Amino acid sequence: MKIFWAVLAAIVTALLLTFCDNPNPNEPEVEQISLKQKYDIKFEILDTYAKFVYMRLQKSIDDTIIYNFTVEGHSGMYYECYTTKDTIVFVGKLIDEPFDLLMHFETSTGETVLDTSVYLTFGDTTSHDFTWSYKKIGYNIGTTTLNDVAVIDENNIWAVGEINVPDEEGDGYDPYGLVHYNGTTWEEIYLEFTYPNNLSAKIKPLGVFAFSKKEVWLSHAGIHIFNGEKIVKSFFPNEEFTHNYVFKKDESPTKIWGFSNKDVYVGATNGGLAHYDGTDWKRIETNTETTIRDIYGYYDPVNGTKNVFVVVSGIFGDAERRFLRIVNDEYTEDVYTYIDWNKYVLETVYCPDYKTIIVGGSCFCQNMFGRYRLLNSFKMGSDFYVYSAKGINTDDFFVAGNENNLFHFNGKTWKNFKPEFSSVSVSFTDISFKENTAAVIATDGRFAYFFVGNR
């Protein structure tokens, strides 16, 4: 009898333990969530340049992750940590040929989250192969100056300025304001605009920016939209013609730059700066009375915010020189305050993306990945003066300057086209570059020059 009760007790205990471990045997057991599922790491290659990669990393939670990247078959490692759900990563010091990039992610305590790889290829970093042609612009009367240039495509390029053409009587001149290149020939064009008080004036623009072949923006005592044949609309955002002015009487529009025709920035003399949103003009306070020399910007790929920069500079003596960022299209703030910009005359700014900012003038300042360096003596000579730096992206841009110097950077090497321009003696003053066509304007002090390079 005792044996029976002992066996029965054992059976009951076993059944109780079984039901306690799995109280509902019809429901599946819940698997433990893996670290890979927990963090759900995603990556996107935004761009590849010579010897470095630009990528976006995302994960599902705000928690510290440590990552490293290695190139298969090569020594060296890129190592860092991040906590935000969304970040931009630059992987540098790589090789400039296709390779597998090995990526390892782990927690701050050393637990592996993800091991993966991606095969990367790089674009063409060898092409400096531009073929150049040019036209000398001007006559033996007065001085001809080109101020700005805009490429629409290889067969449609506009330069603007003041071209002194002898009048029919031969005792004076008519100022032409535009030069058009149609892929083969250059044509000088006379153009007028009409003020709100019905007075007309000959246009001699200080700036040009093209959004399309039918929408070319010109700056001269206002902003004028030119469709390739005539001015179809004009804005006069100053006190003289409207009560809602954004420019004062002594602020004459100069430089135009924009993301689109509904997101445009216009700089002016005496510190004037304004934004146009497609409907209204808005003044941007700059806290300066010095001319806005150049404007350029980019969109942040993570949060979509705009980053727009301007350079402010006088030329002589103790004139003010500043490098500024536009904040919320309302005001400006100084950038890189640890640099004494007043030491340099500032002419140009070029920032194609998040990682690269170039400021030029009597200096050539390049900031890549937050690292600042002066490149004058490094690549271009200590006497090199930068008038303009413009391009398509970080590894495809031009730097134009004095003494026939026109440099192209392809992401790997620099090339100076100076030997190809030995028949002239000029300073290259502005650049526009789109796809495989570059347009550069220049001066020899009396005549202007209009160069076009096709790759």
C-alpha positions in Angstrom: 0.0 0.0 0.0 2.8 2.4 0.9 4.4 1.7 -2.5 1.1 2.6 -4.3 0.8 6.0 -2.5 4.5 6.8 -3.3 4.1 6.1 -7.0 0.8 8.1 -7.1 2.6 11.1 -5.4 5.4 11.0 -7.9 3.0 11.0 -10.8 1.0 14.0 -9.4 4.3 15.9 -8.7 5.5 15.4 -12.3 2.2 16.6 -13.7 2.2 19.7 -11.5 5.7 20.5 -12.5 4.8 20.1 -16.2 1.8 22.4 -16.0 3.8 25.0 -14.0 6.5 25.1 -16.7 3.9 25.5 -19.4 0.6 26.4 -17.9 -1.0 26.4 -21.4 0.5 23.7 -23.5 -1.5 24.8 -26.5 0.3 28.2 -26.7 3.8 28.3 -28.3 6.8 29.3 -26.2 7.9 33.0 -26.7 11.5 33.1 -28.2 14.0 35.5 -26.8 14.4 38.6 -29.0 17.9 38.6 -30.6 20.1 41.6 -30.5 19.8 41.9 -34.3 16.0 42.2 -33.9 16.3 44.6 -31.0 18.5 47.1 -32.7 17.3 46.5 -36.3 20.3 48.2 -37.8 19.9 49.5 -41.4 22.5 51.2 -43.5 22.4 53.2 -46.8 25.3 54.1 -48.9 24.7 57.7 -49.8 27.7 58.2 -52.0 31.2 56.9 -52.7 34.2 59.0 -53.4 37.8 58.3 -54.0 39.1 56.6 -50.8 36.0 57.3 -48.6 32.4 56.4 -48.3 29.5 58.5 -47.1 26.7 56.4 -45.5 23.7 56.7 -43.3 23.1 54.4 -40.3 19.8 53.8 -38.6 18.7 51.7 -35.6 15.4 51.2 -33.8 16.4 52.5 -30.3 18.6 55.2 -28.8 21.3 53.1 -27.2 25.0 53.0 -27.6 26.3 50.9 -30.5 30.0 50.5 -31.3 30.9 49.8 -34.9 34.0 49.2 -36.9 34.7 48.9 -40.6 37.5 47.1 -42.3 38.5 46.5 -45.9 38.8 42.8 -46.7 42.4 41.9 -47.3 43.8 45.2 -46.0 45.0 46.3 -42.6 43.4 49.3 -40.8 40.1 49.9 -39.1 37.6 52.7 -38.7 36.1 52.6 -35.2 33.5 54.7 -33.5 30.3 54.6 -31.4 26.9 56.4 -31.7 23.7 56.6 -29.7 21.1 58.3 -31.9 18.7 56.3 -34.0 19.9 58.1 -37.2 23.4 59.3 -38.1 25.8 60.0 -40.9 29.1 58.1 -41.1 32.2 58.9 -43.1 34.5 56.0 -43.7 37.9 57.3 -44.9 41.5 56.1 -45.6 40.3 53.4 -47.8 41.5 52.1 -51.2 40.4 53.6 -54.4 39.3 50.3 -56.2 36.3 48.1 -55.7 36.3 46.1 -52.4 34.2 44.5 -49.7 33.6 46.7 -46.7 33.2 44.5 -43.6 31.0 46.0 -41.0 30.8 44.9 -37.3 28.3 46.2 -34.8 28.4 45.4 -31.1 26.8 46.7 -27.9 28.8 48.8 -25.4 29.3 45.6 -23.4 30.9 43.8 -26.3 27.9 41.6 -27.5 27.8 41.2 -31.3 24.7 42.7 -32.9 25.5 42.3 -36.6 28.3 41.3 -38.9 27.7 42.1 -42.5 29.5 43.4 -45.6 28.8 45.5 -48.7 30.6 45.5 -52.0 31.6 49.1 -53.0 32.7 50.5 -56.3 33.8 54.1 -57.0 33.0 56.4 -59.8 35.5 57.6 -62.4 38.2 59.6 -60.6 40.5 59.9 -63.6 38.7 62.3 -66.0 40.3 65.7 -66.2 39.7 65.5 -70.0 38.1 68.9 -70.7 38.4 70.4 -74.2 38.3 74.2 -73.9 37.3 77.0 -76.2 36.8 80.7 -75.5 35.8 84.1 -76.7 37.4 87.5 -75.9 34.6 89.9 -75.1 34.9 93.7 -75.5 35.9 96.6 -77.7 38.5 99.3 -77.7 36.2 101.6 -75.7 35.9 101.5 -72.0 36.3 98.4 -69.9 34.3 95.2 -70.3 33.5 93.1 -67.2 31.7 89.8 -66.8 30.3 89.3 -63.3 28.7 85.9 -63.2 27.9 82.8 -65.4 25.3 80.0 -65.4 25.3 76.7 -67.3 21.9 75.3 -68.3 23.4 72.7 -70.6 26.3 72.4 -73.0 24.3 74.4 -75.7 22.9 77.0 -73.4 25.1 79.1 -71.2 24.6 82.7 -70.0 27.2 85.2 -68.7 26.3 88.7 -67.4 28.1 92.0 -66.9 28.8 95.2 -68.7 30.0 95.0 -72.3 30.8 98.4 -73.8 29.8 98.3 -77.5 30.3 101.3 -79.7 27.1 103.1 -80.6 26.0 103.8 -84.2 27.3 107.4 -84.1 30.8 106.2 -83.1 31.2 108.8 -80.3 29.9 106.7 -77.4 28.8 103.2 -76.4 25.8 101.2 -75.5 26.2 98.8 -72.6 25.2 95.3 -73.4 24.5 93.1 -70.4 24.4 89.5 -71.5 26.5 87.0 -73.5 24.9 83.7 -74.7 26.8 80.6 -75.8 24.7 78.2 -77.9 27.3 75.4 -78.1 29.1 76.9 -81.1 29.1 80.7 -81.0 28.9 83.5 -78.5 26.3 86.3 -78.9 26.2 89.6 -77.0 22.7 90.7 -76.1 21.2 94.1 -75.3 18.3 94.0 -72.8 16.1 96.5 -71.0 13.8 96.3 -67.9 11.1 98.6 -66.7 10.8 100.1 -63.2 7.4 100.3 -61.5 7.3 104.0 -62.3 7.5 103.0 -66.0 11.1 104.2 -66.5 13.2 101.8 -68.4 16.9 101.0 -68.0 19.6 98.9 -69.7 20.3 95.8 -67.8 23.9 95.2 -66.6 23.5 92.3 -64.1 25.8 91.6 -61.2 24.5 88.1 -60.8 22.8 85.3 -62.8 21.3 82.0 -61.7 19.5 79.5 -63.9 16.7 77.2 -62.8 15.8 76.2 -66.3 16.2 77.5 -69.9 13.0 79.4 -69.4 13.8 80.8 -66.0 17.1 82.6 -65.7 17.3 85.0 -62.8 19.2 88.3 -63.2 20.2 90.9 -60.6 20.3 94.6 -61.4 18.5 97.2 -59.2 16.1 94.3 -58.5 15.6 90.7 -59.5 14.5 89.9 -63.1 13.2 86.6 -64.5 14.4 86.1 -68.1 13.0 83.4 -70.3 15.9 83.4 -72.8 14.2 86.1 -75.0 12.8 88.7 -72.7 12.2 89.7 -69.1 8.8 88.3 -68.0 8.8 89.3 -64.4 10.7 91.7 -62.1 10.9 92.1 -58.3 12.0 95.3 -56.7 12.4 94.4 -53.1 13.6 97.7 -51.9 12.2 100.8 -50.2 12.0 102.9 -53.3 9.2 100.9 -54.9 7.4 99.1 -52.2 6.4 99.5 -48.5 7.3 95.8 -47.8 10.9 96.2 -48.6 13.6 93.7 -47.7 16.5 95.7 -49.2 17.3 99.3 -48.2 18.0 102.0 -50.7 21.7 101.5 -50.5 21.5 97.7 -50.8 21.8 96.7 -54.4 21.2 92.9 -55.3 24.3 91.1 -56.3 24.6 87.3 -55.9 21.7 84.9 -56.5 21.6 81.3 -55.4 18.7 78.8 -54.7 17.5 75.3 -54.2 14.5 76.0 -56.5 12.6 78.9 -57.8 10.5 78.8 -54.6 13.6 78.8 -52.3 15.9 81.5 -53.5 18.6 83.6 -51.7 19.8 87.0 -52.9 22.8 88.9 -51.5 23.4 92.6 -51.8 25.8 95.4 -51.2 25.9 96.8 -47.7 25.0 93.5 -46.0 21.6 93.1 -47.6 20.4 89.5 -47.7 16.9 88.2 -48.5 15.0 84.9 -49.1 12.1 84.3 -51.5 9.7 81.4 -50.9 7.9 81.6 -54.2 5.4 84.1 -53.0 7.0 86.5 -50.5 10.3 88.1 -49.8 11.8 88.1 -46.3 14.7 90.0 -45.0 17.5 88.1 -43.3 19.4 90.1 -40.7 23.2 89.9 -41.2 24.4 92.5 -38.7 26.9 93.8 -41.3 27.1 96.6 -43.8 29.6 94.8 -46.0 28.8 93.2 -49.4 27.6 89.6 -49.6 30.1 88.1 -52.0 28.8 84.5 -52.4 26.0 82.1 -51.3 25.9 78.3 -51.3 24.0 75.5 -49.4 22.9 71.9 -49.2 20.2 69.8 -47.5 21.1 67.6 -44.6 20.3 64.0 -45.7 19.2 62.9 -42.2 16.8 65.6 -41.0 16.2 67.4 -44.3 17.2 70.8 -42.8 18.8 73.4 -45.0 22.4 74.7 -44.4 23.1 77.8 -46.4 26.4 79.8 -46.0 27.5 83.3 -47.2 30.8 85.0 -47.3 30.9 88.7 -46.4 34.0 90.7 -47.4 35.4 94.1 -48.2 38.6 94.3 -50.2 40.9 96.9 -48.8 42.5 97.7 -45.4 40.6 96.8 -42.3 37.4 96.0 -44.2 35.1 93.4 -42.5 35.4 89.8 -43.6 33.1 87.1 -42.2 31.9 83.6 -42.9 28.2 83.2 -41.9 25.5 80.5 -41.8 21.9 81.4 -42.4 19.6 80.3 -39.5 15.9 79.6 -40.2 16.0 82.1 -43.0 15.9 84.8 -40.3 19.4 85.8 -39.3 23.0 84.8 -39.7 25.6 83.5 -37.3 29.4 83.3 -37.6 31.0 80.0 -38.5 34.4 78.7 -37.3 34.9 81.6 -34.9 38.3 80.2 -34.0 39.5 81.4 -37.4 40.4 85.0 -37.8 38.6 85.6 -41.2 39.6 89.3 -41.1 43.1 88.2 -42.2 41.7 87.1 -45.6 39.7 88.6 -48.4 36.8 86.2 -48.9 35.4 85.7 -52.4 33.6 82.3 -52.6 32.0 79.5 -50.6 31.3 76.0 -51.9 29.6 73.3 -49.8 28.2 70.4 -51.9 27.3 68.2 -49.0 27.5 67.7 -45.2 31.2 66.9 -45.1 32.9 69.5 -47.3 33.0 73.2 -47.0 35.4 75.3 -49.0 36.0 79.1 -48.4 38.3 80.9 -50.9 39.8 84.3 -51.5 43.2 85.3 -50.3 43.1 81.9 -48.6 41.8 78.5 -49.7 40.2 76.9 -46.6 38.9 73.3 -46.9 37.0 71.6 -44.1 36.4 67.9 -44.6 34.9 65.8 -41.8 35.3 68.7 -39.4 39.0 69.0 -40.1 40.1 72.5 -41.2 43.2 73.1 -43.3 44.7 75.8 -45.6 45.7 74.4 -48.9 47.5 77.3 -50.6 51.0 76.1 -50.1 49.9 72.5 -50.2 48.6 72.3 -53.7 48.3 75.7 -55.3 51.2 77.9 -54.3 51.3 80.6 -51.6 50.5 83.4 -54.1 47.4 81.8 -55.4 44.2 83.9 -55.1 40.9 82.1 -55.2 38.0 83.9 -57.0 35.6 81.0 -57.2 35.2 77.4 -56.3 32.2 75.5 -57.7 31.4 72.0 -58.9 29.1 69.1 -58.9 30.1 67.3 -55.7 33.0 66.7 -53.4 35.1 64.9 -55.9 34.3 66.9 -59.0 34.8 70.7 -58.7 36.9 73.6 -60.0 38.9 76.2 -58.2 39.5 79.4 -60.3 42.1 82.1 -59.5 44.7 84.5 -60.7 47.6 84.1 -63.2 45.8 81.7 -65.5 45.2 79.2 -62.7 42.2 76.9 -63.1 42.3 73.7 -61.1 40.0 70.7 -61.3 39.8 68.1 -58.5 38.4 64.7 -59.4 38.4 63.1 -55.9 41.9 61.8 -56.2 44.2 64.3 -58.1 44.4 67.9 -59.0 45.0 69.2 -62.5 45.8 72.8 -63.4 44.8 73.8 -66.9 47.1 76.8 -66.9 49.4 75.4 -69.6 46.4 75.1 -72.0 45.7 78.9 -71.6 49.2 80.1 -72.5 47.8 82.4 -75.3 46.1 84.7 -72.7 47.0 86.3 -69.4 43.9 86.4 -67.2 42.4 85.9 -63.8 39.5 83.5 -63.7 36.7 85.1 -61.7 33.7 82.8 -61.6 32.6 79.3 -62.5 29.4 77.4 -63.3 29.6 73.6 -63.7 26.9 71.1 -64.7 27.2 67.5 -65.8 30.2 67.6 -68.2 30.2 71.3 -69.1 32.1 74.0 -67.3 31.8 77.7 -68.0 34.4 80.1 -66.6 34.6 83.9 -67.0 37.9 85.8 -66.8 39.4 89.3 -67.2 42.7 90.7 -68.2 41.9 94.1 -66.7 40.3 95.6 -69.8 38.6 92.8 -71.7 36.5 89.9 -70.5 36.8 86.2 -71.5 34.2 83.5 -71.7 35.6 80.0 -71.5 33.6 76.8 -72.1 35.0 73.3 -71.3 33.4 70.0 -72.3 34.4 66.7 -70.9 
